[in-house]
Amino acid sequence: MNGTGRLQHPSGATYEGEFGDNMFHGRGTYTFQNGTKYIGDFVENKLEGEGVFTDTKGIEWMGKFNFKTATGLKLKLEM
């Protein structure tokens, strides 16, 4: 699949965004089965680049993601 679309996993997780070579690639939103959400860049199915992660309490964290690590995340404040 190439282009944009939506994929629902049997676990209940969903991805909506850009695909390249049947992988999450580009900008997208991944909603985990527990309700947490990542909105940002993906490279070959990995959270990679700038993004915002929303935890189960609705608190947003922004920064640079590198697959499973996200050093230097900052709390996103609305003023």
C-alpha positions as CSV (number, residue, x, y, z in Angstrom):
1,M,0.0,0.0,0.0
2,N,1.2,3.5,-0.9
3,G,-0.5,6.8,-0.2
4,T,-2.8,7.5,2.7
5,G,-5.2,5.3,4.5
6,R,-6.4,3.7,7.8
7,L,-5.5,0.4,9.3
8,Q,-7.3,-1.3,12.3
9,H,-5.4,-4.0,14.1
10,P,-7.2,-7.0,15.7
11,S,-5.9,-5.7,19.1
12,G,-8.0,-2.5,18.7
13,A,-5.0,-0.3,17.8
14,T,-5.4,1.9,14.7
15,Y,-3.1,3.8,12.4
16,E,-4.3,6.6,10.1
17,G,-1.9,8.4,7.8
18,E,0.7,7.9,5.1
19,F,1.9,4.5,3.9
20,G,5.0,3.6,1.8
21,D,5.7,0.0,0.7
22,N,3.0,-1.4,3.0
23,M,4.5,0.3,6.0
24,F,3.7,3.3,8.2
25,H,5.9,5.9,6.5
26,G,5.4,9.7,6.7
27,R,3.0,11.6,8.9
28,G,0.4,9.7,10.8
29,T,-1.6,9.0,14.0
30,Y,-1.2,5.7,15.9
31,T,-3.8,5.0,18.6
32,F,-2.7,2.2,21.0
33,Q,-5.3,-0.2,22.4
34,N,-5.1,1.5,25.8
35,G,-6.0,4.8,24.3
36,T,-2.6,6.5,24.3
37,K,-1.8,8.2,21.0
38,Y,1.2,9.2,18.9
39,I,0.9,11.9,16.2
40,G,4.0,12.5,14.2
41,D,6.5,11.1,11.8
42,F,7.0,7.4,11.0
43,V,9.8,5.7,9.1
44,E,9.3,2.0,8.1
45,N,6.7,1.3,10.9
46,K,8.7,3.1,13.6
47,L,8.0,6.3,15.5
48,E,10.8,8.3,14.1
49,G,11.1,12.1,14.2
50,E,9.1,14.9,15.6
51,G,5.8,14.0,17.3
52,V,3.4,14.3,20.2
53,F,2.5,11.5,22.5
54,T,-0.7,11.7,24.6
55,D,-0.8,9.4,27.6
56,T,-3.8,7.8,29.3
57,K,-4.5,10.9,31.4
58,G,-4.6,13.1,28.3
59,I,-1.2,14.8,29.1
60,E,0.7,15.6,25.9
61,W,4.4,15.2,25.5
62,M,6.3,16.5,22.5
63,G,9.8,16.0,21.1
64,K,11.9,13.8,19.0
65,F,11.2,10.1,18.8
66,N,13.6,7.4,17.8
67,F,11.7,4.1,17.7
68,K,11.4,3.1,21.3
69,T,13.3,6.0,22.8
70,A,12.3,9.6,23.2
71,T,15.0,11.5,25.0
72,G,14.3,15.1,25.9
73,L,10.5,15.0,25.7
74,K,8.8,18.2,26.9
75,L,5.4,18.6,28.4
76,K,3.2,20.4,25.9
77,L,1.6,23.4,27.5
78,E,-1.4,25.3,26.1
79,M,-1.2,29.0,27.1
